[in-house]
């Protein structure tokens, strides 16, 4: 597997590492296979804060250690509020199946059963969903979801939406049409007997028909949740436009992602250029970062 990004500082992401190779994970039965993807081109450094205009980092990464001595401007968060270093808890037991898997989790005292399929990227529980679910459960005082309006984009299997629902939120889980059947199944089976607000499942194609399907005059969300929505695909511009559409004043975007590709870091920099952004937590063993973003105050 390629170089781990857990060596990076809390505030910097490496740049100019031509030897770096990254892995995509595919789940077949109970085994994980990794396909190495070399990147001959450079990677743009991004930070958990707004980059200073015109400032560029000049240090290069050598073949052994990726380092950078430059710092970016501080975020709206206090400088003393450093990201916490966490480990994704292994509170699940893998099953063996050639097509469908049912994974078992426990969050907020509730047993959750998730049906997976290897036919779609969106039908697999990825590390970002585990990290975000764990963080929401452990930080209820900081991010109180009770009776809050929550939208999850790229909900996939629905794990994060289910956890948010257990924590008392009014949840709308969205994804592509081909994912909705499994998403609806998982959400229904895990919430129908709970004394919680009934989650809603809706189609959302990033960047398409946002004003028609989710007019801002009607839809305002307290939290936007997203996990592992950024990877090597062609809809990153549409994803960013979708985040901009839904993130209104007062909205908090919580985004957890396993960083795999150069495009992941480029997306992060674009996000930092638009929103006030900070890293809440890092999961070095999984290369997952959890970020908070809010609309930048003028």
C-alpha positions as CSV (number, residue, x, y, z in Angstrom):
1,X,0.0,0.0,0.0
2,X,1.1,3.6,-0.6
3,X,2.5,6.1,1.9
4,X,0.2,6.8,4.9
5,X,-0.9,10.3,5.4
6,X,-1.0,9.8,9.2
7,X,2.5,11.2,9.2
8,X,1.2,14.6,8.3
9,X,0.7,17.4,10.8
10,X,-2.7,18.4,12.0
11,X,-2.9,21.4,9.8
12,X,-1.1,20.4,6.6
13,X,-1.6,17.9,3.8
14,X,1.4,16.9,1.7
15,X,2.4,18.3,-1.7
16,X,4.7,17.2,-4.5
17,X,5.0,13.5,-3.6
18,X,5.5,11.8,-7.0
19,X,6.2,8.4,-5.5
20,X,3.0,8.3,-3.6
21,X,0.7,5.4,-4.4
22,X,-2.8,5.1,-3.0
23,X,-5.3,2.2,-2.8
24,X,-8.9,1.7,-3.6
25,X,-10.5,-1.0,-1.5
26,X,-13.1,-3.4,-2.8
27,X,-15.0,-5.8,-0.6
28,X,-15.3,-9.4,-2.0
29,X,-16.6,-11.9,0.5
30,X,-14.6,-11.3,3.7
31,X,-11.4,-10.3,2.0
32,X,-10.2,-6.8,1.1
33,X,-8.1,-6.4,-2.0
34,X,-6.1,-3.3,-2.8
35,X,-5.3,-1.9,-6.3
36,X,-2.3,0.3,-6.3
37,X,-2.7,3.6,-8.2
38,X,0.5,5.5,-8.8
39,X,0.4,9.3,-9.2
40,X,3.1,10.8,-11.4
41,X,1.8,14.3,-10.9
42,X,2.0,16.5,-7.8
43,X,-0.5,16.9,-5.1
44,X,-1.7,20.3,-3.9
45,X,-1.4,20.9,-0.2
46,X,-4.6,21.9,1.5
47,X,-5.2,22.9,5.1
48,X,-7.9,23.0,7.7
49,X,-8.2,26.8,7.3
50,X,-8.5,29.4,4.6
51,X,-5.2,29.7,2.7
52,X,-3.6,33.1,2.7
53,X,-4.0,34.7,-0.7
54,X,-0.9,34.6,-2.7
55,X,1.0,32.4,-0.2
56,X,2.5,29.2,-1.5
57,X,4.4,26.4,0.2
58,X,7.8,25.9,-1.4
59,X,9.1,22.9,0.5
60,X,9.2,19.6,-1.4
61,X,8.7,16.1,0.0
62,X,11.6,13.8,-0.2
63,X,11.3,10.0,-0.7
64,X,11.2,9.2,3.0
65,X,9.4,12.0,4.8
66,X,6.8,14.5,3.6
67,X,7.1,17.7,5.6
68,X,6.1,21.3,5.3
69,X,7.1,24.3,7.5
70,X,4.5,26.7,6.1
71,X,1.3,27.5,8.0
72,X,-1.9,28.9,6.8
73,X,-4.2,31.5,8.5
74,X,-6.2,30.5,11.5
75,X,-9.8,29.3,11.3
76,X,-12.9,30.6,13.0
77,X,-12.1,28.0,15.6
78,X,-9.6,28.8,18.3
79,X,-6.1,27.8,17.6
80,X,-6.1,25.9,20.9
81,X,-9.0,23.8,19.6
82,X,-6.7,21.2,17.9
83,X,-8.1,18.2,16.1
84,X,-8.3,15.1,18.3
85,X,-6.5,11.9,17.2
86,X,-8.9,9.0,17.2
87,X,-9.2,5.4,16.2
88,X,-12.2,3.9,14.5
89,X,-13.6,1.4,17.0
90,X,-14.1,-2.1,15.6
91,X,-17.6,-2.6,16.8
92,X,-18.6,-4.6,13.8
93,X,-18.2,-8.3,12.8
94,X,-17.7,-9.0,9.1
95,X,-19.8,-11.7,7.4
96,X,-19.0,-13.9,4.4
97,X,-21.2,-13.6,1.4
98,X,-20.6,-13.5,-2.4
99,X,-23.2,-10.8,-2.9
100,X,-24.9,-9.3,0.1
101,X,-23.3,-8.7,3.5
102,X,-25.1,-7.8,6.7
103,X,-22.9,-5.9,9.1
104,X,-23.8,-5.4,12.7
105,X,-23.0,-2.2,14.6
106,X,-23.9,-0.7,17.9
107,X,-24.2,3.1,18.2
108,X,-25.9,5.1,21.0
109,X,-27.0,1.9,22.6
110,X,-28.8,0.6,19.6
111,X,-28.1,-2.5,17.5
112,X,-27.9,-1.6,13.8
113,X,-27.9,-4.1,11.0
114,X,-26.7,-2.9,7.6
115,X,-27.2,-4.7,4.4
116,X,-24.4,-4.2,1.8
117,X,-23.9,-4.9,-1.8
118,X,-20.7,-4.9,-3.8
119,X,-22.6,-3.8,-6.9
120,X,-22.4,-0.1,-6.0
121,X,-19.9,2.0,-4.3
122,X,-22.8,3.5,-2.4
123,X,-23.9,0.2,-1.0
124,X,-20.8,-0.4,1.1
125,X,-20.0,1.0,4.5
126,X,-16.8,2.9,4.0
127,X,-14.4,4.2,6.8
128,X,-15.7,7.7,6.7
129,X,-19.2,6.6,7.7
130,X,-17.8,4.7,10.7
131,X,-15.7,7.7,11.8
132,X,-18.6,10.1,11.5
133,X,-21.0,7.8,13.2
134,X,-18.6,7.3,16.1
135,X,-17.9,11.0,16.4
136,X,-21.6,12.0,16.4
137,X,-22.2,9.4,19.2
138,X,-19.3,10.6,21.3
139,X,-19.8,14.4,20.9
140,X,-23.5,14.8,21.5
141,X,-23.0,17.9,23.7
142,X,-20.9,19.7,21.1
143,X,-23.2,18.7,18.2
144,X,-26.6,18.1,19.6
145,X,-28.8,16.6,16.9
146,X,-32.0,16.3,18.9
147,X,-34.9,17.8,17.0
148,X,-32.4,19.3,14.4
149,X,-33.0,19.1,10.7
150,X,-30.2,16.9,9.2
151,X,-29.5,16.2,5.5
152,X,-27.1,13.5,4.5
153,X,-25.7,13.6,1.0
154,X,-24.4,10.4,-0.5
155,X,-26.0,8.5,2.3
156,X,-25.0,5.1,0.8
157,X,-26.1,2.3,3.2
158,X,-27.7,4.8,5.5
159,X,-25.5,4.1,8.6
160,X,-24.8,7.7,9.4
161,X,-28.5,8.7,8.8
162,X,-29.6,5.9,11.1
163,X,-27.2,7.1,13.8
164,X,-28.4,10.7,13.4
165,X,-32.0,9.5,13.7
166,X,-31.2,7.5,16.9
167,X,-29.7,10.7,18.3
168,X,-33.1,12.5,17.7
169,X,-32.7,14.3,14.4
170,X,-35.2,14.9,11.6
171,X,-33.2,13.1,9.0
172,X,-33.4,13.3,5.2
173,X,-31.1,10.7,3.6
174,X,-30.3,11.2,-0.1
175,X,-28.4,9.4,-2.8
176,X,-28.5,8.3,-6.4
177,X,-31.6,6.5,-7.7
178,X,-29.8,3.1,-8.0
179,X,-28.8,3.2,-4.3
180,X,-32.2,4.2,-2.8
181,X,-33.7,0.7,-2.6
182,X,-31.0,-0.6,-0.3
183,X,-30.8,2.7,1.5
184,X,-34.5,2.7,2.2
185,X,-34.4,-0.9,3.3
186,X,-31.6,-0.3,5.9
187,X,-33.2,2.9,7.3
188,X,-36.6,1.3,7.6
189,X,-35.5,-1.9,9.3
190,X,-33.3,0.0,11.8
191,X,-35.7,2.8,12.7
192,X,-39.3,1.5,12.4
193,X,-39.5,0.3,16.0
194,X,-37.7,3.3,17.5
195,X,-39.3,6.3,19.2
196,X,-37.6,8.7,16.9
197,X,-38.5,11.0,14.0
198,X,-39.2,8.9,10.9
199,X,-36.3,9.5,8.5
200,X,-37.1,10.5,4.9
201,X,-35.3,9.0,1.9
202,X,-35.0,11.1,-1.3
203,X,-33.2,11.1,-4.6
204,X,-30.4,13.6,-5.0
205,X,-28.1,13.8,-7.9
206,X,-25.4,16.3,-7.0
207,X,-25.7,19.5,-8.8
208,X,-29.0,18.7,-10.6
209,X,-32.4,20.3,-10.0
210,X,-31.3,21.7,-6.6
211,X,-33.5,24.8,-6.8
212,X,-36.5,22.8,-8.1
213,X,-36.3,19.8,-5.7
214,X,-34.8,21.6,-2.6
215,X,-35.7,25.3,-2.9
216,X,-34.0,27.4,-0.2
217,X,-37.3,29.1,0.6
218,X,-38.6,25.8,1.9
219,X,-35.5,23.7,2.9
220,X,-33.1,24.8,5.6
221,X,-30.9,22.3,7.4
222,X,-29.1,22.6,10.7
223,X,-26.5,20.0,9.7
224,X,-25.3,18.6,6.4
225,X,-23.6,15.2,6.9
226,X,-21.3,13.6,4.3
227,X,-18.9,10.7,4.5
228,X,-16.5,9.4,1.8
229,X,-18.3,11.3,-0.9
230,X,-14.9,12.5,-2.3
231,X,-12.9,9.9,-4.2
232,X,-11.8,9.4,-7.8
233,X,-15.0,10.3,-9.7
234,X,-16.1,13.0,-12.1
235,X,-18.8,14.7,-10.0
236,X,-16.6,16.7,-7.6
237,X,-17.6,20.1,-9.0
238,X,-21.3,19.1,-8.7
239,X,-20.7,17.9,-5.2
240,X,-19.2,21.2,-4.2
241,X,-22.1,23.1,-5.8
242,X,-24.5,20.9,-3.8
243,X,-22.6,21.7,-0.5
244,X,-22.7,25.4,-1.4
245,X,-26.5,25.2,-2.1
246,X,-27.4,23.5,1.2
247,X,-24.9,25.3,3.5
248,X,-26.7,28.4,4.4
249,X,-26.0,30.7,7.4
250,X,-26.4,28.7,10.5
251,X,-25.8,25.3,8.8
252,X,-22.9,23.1,9.9
253,X,-21.3,20.7,7.4
254,X,-19.7,17.7,8.9
255,X,-17.6,15.8,6.4
256,X,-15.5,12.7,7.1
257,X,-13.4,11.2,4.3
258,X,-10.7,8.7,3.7
259,X,-8.1,10.5,1.7
260,X,-6.9,8.4,-1.2
261,X,-6.3,10.5,-4.3
262,X,-4.8,13.8,-5.3
263,X,-8.3,15.0,-6.3
264,X,-9.4,14.5,-2.7
265,X,-6.8,17.1,-1.6
266,X,-7.8,19.4,-4.4
267,X,-11.4,19.2,-3.4
268,X,-10.4,20.0,0.2
269,X,-8.6,23.1,-0.9
270,X,-11.6,24.3,-2.8
271,X,-13.8,23.7,0.2
272,X,-11.4,25.7,2.3
273,X,-11.5,28.6,-0.2
274,X,-15.3,28.8,0.1
275,X,-16.1,27.9,3.8
276,X,-14.6,28.5,7.2
277,X,-13.2,25.0,7.7
278,X,-11.5,23.2,10.5
279,X,-10.4,19.7,11.2
280,X,-12.3,18.2,14.2
281,X,-10.6,14.8,14.3
282,X,-8.2,12.6,12.5
283,X,-8.2,8.8,12.4
284,X,-4.6,8.1,11.3
285,X,-4.8,4.4,11.0
286,X,-7.6,4.8,8.5
287,X,-6.4,8.0,6.8
288,X,-9.7,9.6,7.7
289,X,-10.2,13.2,8.5
290,X,-13.3,14.7,9.9
291,X,-13.9,18.4,9.0
292,X,-16.4,21.0,10.0
293,X,-17.4,23.8,7.5
294,X,-19.6,26.8,7.9
295,X,-20.6,29.7,5.6
296,X,-17.9,32.3,5.8
297,X,-18.9,35.5,7.5
298,X,-18.4,38.7,5.5
